[in-house]
């Protein structure tokens, strides 16, 4: 997906918000390694958008099924951030589908 296609993606705004939630959760635990969205490479941004789309399109997907066993070996702040990303995507998707 090119940056133009990504910009047009309905998943991009959700991915950006979820990424910022993840970054903030990690920072709240003293882990300041996660850069701001604008500092990510295009490939990293595309990965976040793809993960967002996967979470929305696959209701049974969890961080463990998305990332695999690696989720269990992450540090506490990174694992909390990954779950925060997942939770933010799920919450936004549910709000967007309310009637």
Backbone as numpy.savetxt, mean C-alpha at the origin, in Angstrom:
# Nx Ny Nz CAx CAy CAz Cx Cy Cz
3.03 -0.77 -16.71 2.18 0.39 -16.71 3.08 1.63 -16.71
2.89 2.51 -17.68 3.69 3.74 -17.74 3.15 4.73 -16.73
3.92 5.79 -16.48 3.48 6.81 -15.52 2.18 7.45 -15.99
1.99 7.64 -17.29 0.75 8.21 -17.80 -0.42 7.28 -17.51
-0.23 5.99 -17.74 -1.28 5.01 -17.44 -1.54 4.95 -15.95
-0.47 5.04 -15.17 -0.61 5.00 -13.72 -1.38 6.21 -13.22
-1.09 7.39 -13.77 -1.78 8.61 -13.37 -3.27 8.49 -13.65
-3.63 7.81 -14.73 -5.03 7.64 -15.09 -5.68 6.52 -14.28
-4.91 5.73 -13.58 -5.43 4.60 -12.82 -6.31 5.07 -11.67
-7.49 4.47 -11.52 -8.33 4.81 -10.37 -7.72 4.32 -9.06
-6.73 3.46 -9.13 -6.09 2.92 -7.94 -5.00 3.85 -7.39
-4.52 4.77 -8.21 -3.42 5.64 -7.80 -3.73 6.45 -6.54
-4.86 7.15 -6.46 -5.11 7.94 -5.24 -5.18 7.06 -3.98
-5.76 5.89 -4.12 -5.84 4.97 -2.98 -4.45 4.51 -2.59
-3.63 4.18 -3.58 -2.27 3.73 -3.31 -1.46 4.81 -2.61
-1.61 6.06 -3.05 -0.85 7.16 -2.43 -1.25 7.35 -0.98
-2.55 7.31 -0.70 -3.01 7.48 0.68 -2.55 6.30 1.54
-2.74 5.08 1.04 -2.34 3.90 1.80 -0.83 3.90 2.05
-0.06 4.32 1.07 1.39 4.39 1.23 1.75 5.39 2.32
1.09 6.53 2.34 1.38 7.55 3.36 1.00 7.04 4.75
-0.10 6.30 4.85 -0.48 5.69 6.13 0.61 4.71 6.56
1.07 3.89 5.64 2.14 2.94 5.94 3.38 3.67 6.43
3.78 4.69 5.72 4.99 5.45 6.07 4.86 6.07 7.46
3.68 6.59 7.76 3.45 7.24 9.04 3.46 6.24 10.19
2.85 5.07 9.97 2.86 4.03 11.01 4.30 3.61 11.29
5.07 3.39 10.24 6.47 3.00 10.43 7.24 4.09 11.17
7.02 5.34 10.80 7.71 6.46 11.46 7.30 6.57 12.93
6.05 6.26 13.23 5.59 6.34 14.62 6.31 5.34 15.52
6.89 4.32 14.90 7.64 3.32 15.65 9.15 3.53 15.53
9.52 4.71 15.06 10.93 5.06 14.98 11.63 4.64 13.70
10.89 4.09 12.75 11.47 3.63 11.49 11.21 4.70 10.43
12.24 5.46 10.11 12.10 6.58 9.17 12.75 6.27 7.82
12.88 4.99 7.49 13.53 4.61 6.24 12.63 4.74 5.02
11.33 4.73 5.20 10.41 4.76 4.07 10.30 6.19 3.54
10.68 6.40 2.29 10.68 7.76 1.73 9.26 8.24 1.38
9.13 9.53 1.15 7.86 10.07 0.70 7.55 9.52 -0.69
6.28 9.55 -1.06 5.83 9.00 -2.35 6.63 9.57 -3.51
6.83 10.87 -3.52 7.50 11.53 -4.64 8.96 11.08 -4.80
9.55 10.54 -3.76 10.95 10.08 -3.84 11.06 8.63 -4.34
9.92 7.96 -4.48 9.95 6.58 -4.98 10.26 6.56 -6.47
10.87 5.48 -6.91 11.07 5.31 -8.35 9.72 4.99 -8.98
9.64 5.11 -10.27 8.40 4.77 -10.97 8.03 3.31 -10.72
9.02 2.43 -10.70 8.76 1.01 -10.45 8.18 0.80 -9.05
8.69 1.50 -8.05 8.18 1.38 -6.69 6.74 1.89 -6.60
6.46 2.99 -7.28 5.09 3.51 -7.30 4.16 2.53 -8.00
4.61 1.95 -9.09 3.80 0.97 -9.81 3.52 -0.26 -8.94
4.49 -0.65 -8.14 4.29 -1.79 -7.24 3.20 -1.47 -6.22
3.22 -0.26 -5.67 2.19 0.14 -4.70 0.81 0.18 -5.35
0.74 0.69 -6.57 -0.54 0.73 -7.29 -1.02 -0.68 -7.59
-0.12 -1.55 -8.01 -0.49 -2.94 -8.31 -0.95 -3.67 -7.05
-0.28 -3.42 -5.93 -0.68 -4.06 -4.67 -2.06 -3.56 -4.25
-2.31 -2.27 -4.45 -3.62 -1.69 -4.15 -4.69 -2.35 -5.00
-4.44 -2.46 -6.29 -5.41 -3.09 -7.18 -5.65 -4.54 -6.78
-4.60 -5.25 -6.42 -4.75 -6.65 -6.01 -5.61 -6.76 -4.76
-5.38 -5.90 -3.78 -6.18 -5.93 -2.55 -7.65 -5.63 -2.84
-7.91 -4.69 -3.73 -9.30 -4.32 -4.05 -9.97 -5.40 -4.89
-9.25 -5.93 -5.87 -9.84 -6.91 -6.78 -9.92 -8.32 -6.20
-9.19 -8.58 -5.13 -9.15 -9.92 -4.53 -9.49 -9.80 -3.04
-10.78 -9.81 -2.70 -11.20 -9.59 -1.32 -10.59 -10.54 -0.29
-10.17 -11.72 -0.72 -9.59 -12.67 0.23 -8.09 -12.46 0.45
-7.50 -11.56 -0.31 -6.06 -11.32 -0.19 -5.75 -10.58 1.11
-4.68 -11.00 1.75 -4.18 -10.35 2.97 -2.71 -10.01 2.74
-2.09 -9.26 3.65 -0.65 -9.02 3.48 0.16 -10.31 3.40
-0.25 -11.32 4.13 0.50 -12.58 4.09 0.36 -13.25 2.74
-0.85 -13.27 2.17 -1.00 -13.89 0.87 -0.38 -13.04 -0.23
-0.33 -11.73 -0.05 0.26 -10.85 -1.05 1.79 -10.91 -1.03
2.35 -10.90 0.14 3.81 -10.83 0.28 4.42 -12.20 0.51
3.64 -13.09 1.08 4.13 -14.43 1.37 4.72 -14.51 2.76
5.44 -15.57 3.01 6.01 -15.80 4.34 6.95 -14.70 4.80
7.44 -13.89 3.87 8.31 -12.78 4.23 7.63 -11.86 5.25
6.31 -11.78 5.20 5.57 -10.93 6.13 5.86 -11.31 7.57
6.13 -12.58 7.83 6.40 -13.03 9.19 7.81 -12.71 9.66
8.72 -12.50 8.72 10.10 -12.24 9.10 10.45 -10.76 9.11
9.49 -9.90 8.83 9.73 -8.46 8.83 9.87 -7.95 10.26
10.53 -6.83 10.39 10.58 -6.17 11.69 9.19 -5.68 12.06
8.99 -5.37 13.32 7.66 -4.98 13.81 7.13 -3.73 13.11
7.97 -2.73 12.91 7.48 -1.49 12.29 7.14 -1.71 10.82
7.94 -2.48 10.12 7.67 -2.76 8.71 6.39 -3.58 8.56
6.24 -4.60 9.42 5.04 -5.43 9.39 3.80 -4.60 9.70
3.90 -3.72 10.70 2.77 -2.85 11.05 2.43 -1.93 9.88
3.45 -1.43 9.20 3.22 -0.58 8.04 2.53 -1.30 6.91
2.94 -2.54 6.65 2.33 -3.33 5.58 0.85 -3.59 5.90
0.57 -3.91 7.15 -0.82 -4.13 7.54 -1.62 -2.83 7.52
-0.98 -1.70 7.84 -1.66 -0.40 7.76 -2.01 -0.06 6.31
-1.10 -0.36 5.39 -1.36 -0.16 3.96 -2.60 -0.95 3.56
-2.61 -2.22 3.92 -3.73 -3.11 3.63 -5.03 -2.56 4.23
-5.00 -2.17 5.48 -6.19 -1.65 6.14 -6.70 -0.37 5.50
-5.78 0.51 5.11 -6.19 1.75 4.46 -6.85 1.47 3.12
-6.29 0.57 2.34 -6.88 0.21 1.04 -8.27 -0.36 1.25
-8.41 -1.28 2.17 -9.72 -1.90 2.43 -10.75 -0.86 2.88
-10.36 0.02 3.79 -11.30 1.03 4.30 -11.73 2.00 3.19
-10.80 2.47 2.39 -11.13 3.39 1.30 -12.04 2.69 0.29
-11.72 1.46 -0.05 -12.54 0.71 -1.01 -13.96 0.53 -0.49
-14.10 0.23 0.79 -15.45 0.07 1.36 -16.21 1.37 1.36
-15.54 2.47 1.65 -16.21 3.78 1.63 -16.64 4.15 0.21
-15.83 3.82 -0.76 -16.14 4.16 -2.15 -17.30 3.36 -2.70
-17.58 2.21 -2.10 -18.66 1.37 -2.61 -19.96 1.51 -1.82
-19.97 2.38 -0.81 -21.21 2.60 -0.05 -22.24 3.26 -0.93
-23.48 2.92 -0.70 -24.56 3.53 -1.49 -25.29 4.55 -0.68
